[in-house]
């Protein structure tokens, strides 16, 4: 298992549209990918679970990957989430 933190820079946070894109990207990987915000944790492969986190601009989230392709998944998801502009 590996993890890292990022600060959300998307002005609208992870509302429905960007969250759906994150789910689509996360599903490309075999490993489990989760986001942690405070005491709450959610799979990045589930739109509803991401929405329940209520991730907004400026929030610092921890991304955890656990599985055979965890290194690739962590680097890809960090870059992808930071590149969201909507």
N, C-alpha and C positions, 0 to 999 in steps of 0.2 A: 504494500500500500504506500502510495506517495501523495503528498498534498502541497498546496501552495495557496497564497492569498492574492486577491486582486481587488482593486477599487473600481466600482462601476462608474464609467464615464459617460455612458449613454444618457442624454438629458431626460429621457422618459423612463429610464430604468429598464426592467425586464417586464414590460406589460405584455399583453397577449401576442402581438405580432412578433417581436423579437424573441420572446420566450419560445414560441413555436419553432423558430429557426434554430434556437439552441437545442431543443429536443431533437430536431431532425439531424443536427450535427452529432449529438451525443449517441444517437442510435447507430451511427456508423461504426462504433467501437464495441468490442466484445466485453470489455471490463465494466464494472459498476462505476458510475460517475455520480457523485453527490455534491451538493452545495450546502454550506452551513452558514447561516446568518444568525448570530447570537446563539440562542438555545435551540433554534429550529434547524432541521435538516430535511433535505428533499432530494430525490433522484432527479438528475438533469434529463432523464429519459421520460419524465412525466410532466405534461403541461400543467395539469391541475396542481400537482405538488409544488412546482415552481411558483405558480400564481399565489399559492398560500403563503409563501415566504414574504411576498410584498417587497421585492428588491427594487430600490430606487437609486437614482444618481447619488453618488457619494458613499453608498454602503460598501463596506469591506466584507467580501465573502471568501470563505475558504472552499477550495475545490479539492475533492479527494477522489483518487482513482485507485481501484483495486482489481487487478486481473492481468491477463497475459500481455495486453497492449497498453498498460497503464501509463508508461512514459510518453508514448506518442499521443495518447488521449489527453493527458494533462497539458502538454505544450499546445496542442491544437485548440483545445477548449479555451485556454487562457487567451490565446491570440484572437480566437473567433469572438469571444464575448467582448473583449476590449475594442474590437473593430466595429461593433454594432453602432449605427448612427441614427436610429429611429426611435 
